Amino acid sequence: MRDRNHFSGDIEKTTMSENAIIPTVLVLGSTGQIGGLITERLMNSTAVKVRITSRRKEEVERQKDLGKDIVYLDLDKPESIGKALAGVDRLFVLTGYTVAMLTQSKVLIDSAKKAGVGHIVHLGIFGEWDCTDPHFAWHQLIESYIKTSGIRWTNLHPNMFMENVLAFFAPKGGRFSTYWGKQRMGWVAGEDIANVAAKVLLDGPEKHHAKDYWMSTEVLDAFDISDILSEVLNKKIEGELKSHEDFKAVFTGGNIEVEDWYAEGAIEFTRQVSNGEMGYIGTIRNDVPFITGKPAITFKQWAVKHKGQLLSNM
Ligand SMILES: NC(=O)c1ccc[n+]([C@@H]2O[C@H](COP(=O)([O-])OP(=O)(O)OC[C@H]3O[C@@H](n4cnc5c(N)ncnc54)[C@H](OP(=O)(O)O)[C@@H]3O)[C@@H](O)[C@H]2O)c1
């Protein structure tokens, strides 16, 4: 059954033949880590039709040639959104890593309303309602806006992605560093986030409307992680406790390009975690088994799976 936005009045107009129509799911960020994993899972199901997007026109053409339902969509070009959303029933919203995510998400949600989308699944953060970290606050503003849109919603709240250990926090020179002093951090595997998101998108709003799902599945400090990495990689990796001041160097070193607003927010995040203002970030809140029926992936299992990549990054 299709789950069109009830504000459009489409639910009342739904006929028996429309009931048989398979819902169309649009996945934003399908060329990225989480959106890509979600797309893989949905493509394996016949319960929904999957539409993916790219802001790169050559990628759109390449995927079209492979028979994919891919549309050009650039969140910074509002004129590209209407066509992409036409006929979409369920929408996976992923924006982030720049303050532009606020405008992008607002325009997208307004457009979803116009297009009669019936369910929004938003990828957010693991935050308390009154947290002051800028990037977290941006996500919370988006969640509030989704809730007032009248479109049925599900908010996903993952803690630190394990995949960051392949990027920002990749062990180098025999050391694994964290930037929040001796505090512990909650982690979650990208595959678990994707499994939860895909299940929610497959089941739809009847089951998951007005639900918040929390994914902080294992709590570890730098030494716990370095011990696991040493065992899995069969190499001695030392844990190292750095501070939020050291995190500044990650952005000023010239290896990582992010906008200043985001960099400042990320440094503020590590400062607040270090001094205990975001103590909840080091807690377990694991909804993964309740949605997927499977235990969450442990950091050790994740490291075994990514052993080759971890070694090649060193
Ligand atoms: N990393 C963490 O530990 C963590 C923890 C909690 C929450 N999060 C949240 O996770 C999200 C990021 O997920 P991710 O790591 O899967 O992202 P990612 O791998 O960086 O991928 C970003 C995706 O967004 C697309 N995109 C970027 N700008 C766009 C635009 N203007 N229009 C349309 N598409 C655009 C990119 O497509 P292109 O191919 O065009 O670049 C790409 O597919 C953020 O919202 C972040 O706050 C992250």
The ligand as an SDF file (V2000), in Angstrom:
LIG
                    3D

 48 52  0  0  0  0  0  0  0  0999 V2000
   30.3730   10.2350   11.0630 N   0  0  0  0  0  0  0  0  0  0  0  0
   29.7210   10.0360   12.2060 C   0  0  0  0  0  0  0  0  0  0  0  0
   30.2800    9.5100   13.1800 O   0  0  0  0  0  0  0  0  0  0  0  0
   28.2870   10.4430   12.3210 C   0  0  0  0  0  0  0  0  0  0  0  0
   27.6090   10.1740   13.5200 C   0  0  0  0  0  0  0  0  0  0  0  0
   26.2590   10.5110   13.6160 C   0  0  0  0  0  0  0  0  0  0  0  0
   25.6190   11.0940   12.5360 C   0  0  0  0  0  0  0  0  0  0  0  0
   26.3200   11.3510   11.3750 N   0  0  0  0  0  0  0  0  0  0  0  0
   25.6010   11.9640   10.2630 C   0  0  0  0  0  0  0  0  0  0  0  0
   25.7150   11.1360    9.1040 O   0  0  0  0  0  0  0  0  0  0  0  0
   25.5320   11.9550    7.9450 C   0  0  0  0  0  0  0  0  0  0  0  0
   26.6000   11.6350    6.9140 C   0  0  0  0  0  0  0  0  0  0  0  0
   26.4430   10.3160    6.4860 O   0  0  0  0  0  0  0  0  0  0  0  0
   27.5460    9.6120    5.5630 P   0  0  0  0  0  0  0  0  0  0  0  0
   28.8130    9.4960    6.3610 O   0  0  0  0  0  0  0  0  0  0  0  0
   26.9440    8.3900    4.9880 O   0  0  0  0  0  0  0  0  0  0  0  0
   27.7790   10.7130    4.4460 O   0  0  0  0  0  0  0  0  0  0  0  0
   28.8560   10.7030    3.2560 P   0  0  0  0  0  0  0  0  0  0  0  0
   29.4670    9.3480    3.0900 O   0  0  0  0  0  0  0  0  0  0  0  0
   29.7550   11.8710    3.4890 O   0  0  0  0  0  0  0  0  0  0  0  0
   27.9470   10.9780    1.9930 O   0  0  0  0  0  0  0  0  0  0  0  0
   27.2780   12.1990    1.8050 C   0  0  0  0  0  0  0  0  0  0  0  0
   26.2700   12.0040    0.6970 C   0  0  0  0  0  0  0  0  0  0  0  0
   25.4930   13.2010    0.5130 O   0  0  0  0  0  0  0  0  0  0  0  0
   25.5160   13.5500   -0.8600 C   0  0  0  0  0  0  0  0  0  0  0  0
   25.4540   15.0040   -0.9830 N   0  0  0  0  0  0  0  0  0  0  0  0
   26.3240   15.9080   -0.5080 C   0  0  0  0  0  0  0  0  0  0  0  0
   25.9430   17.1520   -0.8650 N   0  0  0  0  0  0  0  0  0  0  0  0
   24.8140   17.0150   -1.6020 C   0  0  0  0  0  0  0  0  0  0  0  0
   23.9560   17.9360   -2.2690 C   0  0  0  0  0  0  0  0  0  0  0  0
   24.1970   19.2500   -2.2750 N   0  0  0  0  0  0  0  0  0  0  0  0
   22.8750   17.4510   -2.9220 N   0  0  0  0  0  0  0  0  0  0  0  0
   22.6290   16.1210   -2.9400 C   0  0  0  0  0  0  0  0  0  0  0  0
   23.3940   15.1950   -2.3550 N   0  0  0  0  0  0  0  0  0  0  0  0
   24.4890   15.6460   -1.6760 C   0  0  0  0  0  0  0  0  0  0  0  0
   26.8390   13.0090   -1.3720 C   0  0  0  0  0  0  0  0  0  0  0  0
   26.7650   12.8390   -2.7630 O   0  0  0  0  0  0  0  0  0  0  0  0
   27.9760   13.2410   -3.7540 P   0  0  0  0  0  0  0  0  0  0  0  0
   28.3510   11.9750   -4.4010 O   0  0  0  0  0  0  0  0  0  0  0  0
   27.3550   14.1920   -4.6880 O   0  0  0  0  0  0  0  0  0  0  0  0
   29.0710   13.8630   -2.9290 O   0  0  0  0  0  0  0  0  0  0  0  0
   26.9200   11.6720   -0.6340 C   0  0  0  0  0  0  0  0  0  0  0  0
   26.1440   10.6910   -1.2920 O   0  0  0  0  0  0  0  0  0  0  0  0
   25.5950   13.4130    8.4300 C   0  0  0  0  0  0  0  0  0  0  0  0
   24.2970   13.9390    8.4900 O   0  0  0  0  0  0  0  0  0  0  0  0
   26.1850   13.2930    9.8160 C   0  0  0  0  0  0  0  0  0  0  0  0
   25.8040   14.3340   10.6580 O   0  0  0  0  0  0  0  0  0  0  0  0
   27.6220   11.0260   11.2450 C   0  0  0  0  0  0  0  0  0  0  0  0
  1  2  1  0
  2  3  2  0
  2  4  1  0
  4  5  1  0
  4 48  2  0
  5  6  2  0
  6  7  1  0
  7  8  2  0
  8  9  1  0
  8 48  1  0
  9 10  1  0
  9 46  1  0
 10 11  1  0
 11 12  1  0
 11 44  1  0
 12 13  1  0
 13 14  1  0
 14 15  2  0
 14 16  1  0
 14 17  1  0
 17 18  1  0
 18 19  2  0
 18 20  1  0
 18 21  1  0
 21 22  1  0
 22 23  1  0
 23 24  1  0
 23 42  1  0
 24 25  1  0
 25 26  1  0
 25 36  1  0
 26 27  1  0
 26 35  1  0
 27 28  2  0
 28 29  1  0
 29 30  1  0
 29 35  2  0
 30 31  1  0
 30 32  2  0
 32 33  1  0
 33 34  2  0
 34 35  1  0
 36 37  1  0
 36 42  1  0
 37 38  1  0
 38 39  2  0
 38 40  1  0
 38 41  1  0
 42 43  1  0
 44 45  1  0
 44 46  1  0
 46 47  1  0
M  CHG  2   8   1  16  -1
M  END
$$$$
